[in-house]
Amino acid sequence: MKILVAVKRVIDPYVRIKVKADESGVETNNIKMSMNPFDEIALEEAIRLREKNIASEVIIVTIANNANQDVLRHGLALGADRAILIQTVDSYCSLNIAKILKKVVIDEKIDLVLMGKQAIDSDNNQTPQMLAGILDWPQATYASKITISDNKVTVQRETDAGIEEIATELPAVLSVDLRLNEPRYASLPNIMKAKQKPLTIVQLDSLGLNLQKHMQVLKTLTPTPRASGIKVDSVKTLIDKLHEESRVI
């Protein structure tokens, strides 16, 4: 079984985000970047499936410019077998990303696609669902536990009503949640080995896809600062304040 893990290079979650002066986006120059945390969890799960001899190969893919090779090398150091960079200088909406991934899935004869439930920069939570739709494959989202046996996959996902269990046959598209696992750290020997692992660069134009622009970002704004809170000296004062606020609302 071949597993494809889609990964994205994002601003490190511990870095404070700054909006550009011209409001065209967020500042990325001289900013620490890293693999999207949810994608790292998806990659960890794929590696564990290979270590259990359930999967034969783990392939990681990203769609971006050449600077994103560092994220792919990090994925190779964590344990992926090979990497694919779909090279482009443009950014694309979730639907176009899904169309590009569909082409990779078909060309590589993938049996299982693992993805983070969302990227922490856009928080769209759309690409896994769209990819499953255009592939006409079954899907399961927010996976907190994955079990594969006899060409069938069982996924547990946490909902407000409790644990929901979904079972389907492969091939399938799964998106993962934080509670699925804890990603490993790349060891120094594996970092060195990653430099020798295959990283294929494919020009997006060579895929022959007709990608139309579906959305346009007009401007990016910094969130409005929240008003500061107040401290109260007694429960009675707290209740009075709550009554006052409720009358205002």
QUIQUIWO-V990734 format. One record per backbone hydrogen bond with DSSP energy under -0.5 kcal/mol. NH is the residue of the N-H (numbers start at 1). CO is the residue of the C=O. E is the energy in kcal/mol with one decimal. If there is no record, write none. Layout:
BEGIN
nh = (NH/NH)
co = (CO/CO)
e = (E/E)
END
This chain:
BEGIN
nh = (3/4/5/6/6/7/10/10/12/15/20/23/27/31/34/36/39/40/41/42/43/44/45/46/47/48/49/50/51/52/53/54/55/56/57/59/59/60/61/62/64/64/68/69/70/71/72/73/74/75/76/77/78/79/80/81/82/83/84/85/86/86/87/87/88/97/98/99/100/101/102/103/104/105/106/107/108/109/109/110/111/112/113/114/114/115/116/117/123/130/131/132/133/134/135/136/137/138/140/143/144/145/147/149/152/153/154/155/156/157/158/159/162/164/164/166/168/170/171/172/173/174/175/176/177/180/181/183/191/192/193/194/195/195/196/197/197/200/202/202/204/206/207/208/211/212/214/218/220/238/239/240/241/242/243/244/245/246/247/248/249)
co = (57/112/59/4/114/61/8/34/32/12/25/20/18/28/10/8/36/36/37/38/39/40/41/42/43/44/45/46/47/48/50/49/49/1/1/3/57/82/5/84/62/86/65/66/67/68/68/69/70/71/72/73/74/75/75/58/58/198/60/200/62/84/85/202/64/93/94/95/96/97/98/99/100/101/102/103/104/105/106/105/2/2/172/4/112/174/6/176/119/126/127/128/129/130/131/132/132/171/173/175/156/156/154/152/149/168/147/166/145/164/142/162/159/157/162/155/153/151/111/111/138/113/140/115/143/177/178/181/187/188/189/190/191/192/193/193/194/83/85/200/87/203/204/205/209/210/212/216/23/234/235/236/237/238/239/240/241/242/243/244/245)
e = (-2.6/-2.5/-3.0/-0.5/-1.2/-2.7/-0.6/-2.8/-2.4/-2.3/-2.8/-1.7/-3.3/-1.5/-2.9/-2.5/-0.6/-1.9/-1.5/-1.8/-2.5/-2.2/-2.1/-2.0/-2.5/-2.2/-2.0/-1.8/-2.4/-1.3/-1.9/-2.5/-1.3/-3.0/-1.3/-2.9/-0.5/-2.1/-2.0/-1.9/-0.6/-1.4/-1.8/-1.6/-1.0/-0.6/-1.4/-2.7/-1.9/-2.1/-2.3/-2.2/-1.7/-1.0/-2.1/-2.1/-1.3/-2.2/-2.3/-3.2/-2.8/-0.6/-1.1/-2.7/-1.7/-2.2/-2.3/-1.9/-2.1/-2.6/-2.2/-1.5/-1.7/-2.9/-2.4/-2.5/-2.5/-0.6/-0.7/-2.1/-2.2/-1.7/-2.3/-2.6/-0.5/-2.1/-0.5/-1.7/-2.5/-2.4/-2.9/-2.3/-1.9/-2.5/-1.9/-1.1/-2.2/-0.7/-1.7/-2.9/-3.5/-1.2/-2.6/-2.7/-1.4/-3.1/-3.4/-3.4/-2.5/-2.8/-0.6/-3.0/-1.2/-3.1/-0.5/-3.1/-2.4/-2.1/-0.7/-1.0/-2.1/-3.0/-2.2/-2.3/-2.4/-1.3/-0.6/-0.5/-2.2/-2.0/-2.3/-2.0/-0.6/-0.8/-1.7/-0.6/-0.7/-2.8/-3.0/-0.6/-2.2/-1.3/-1.8/-1.0/-0.9/-0.6/-0.5/-0.7/-2.5/-1.8/-2.6/-2.4/-2.4/-2.3/-2.2/-2.2/-2.4/-2.2/-1.8/-1.7/-2.3)
END
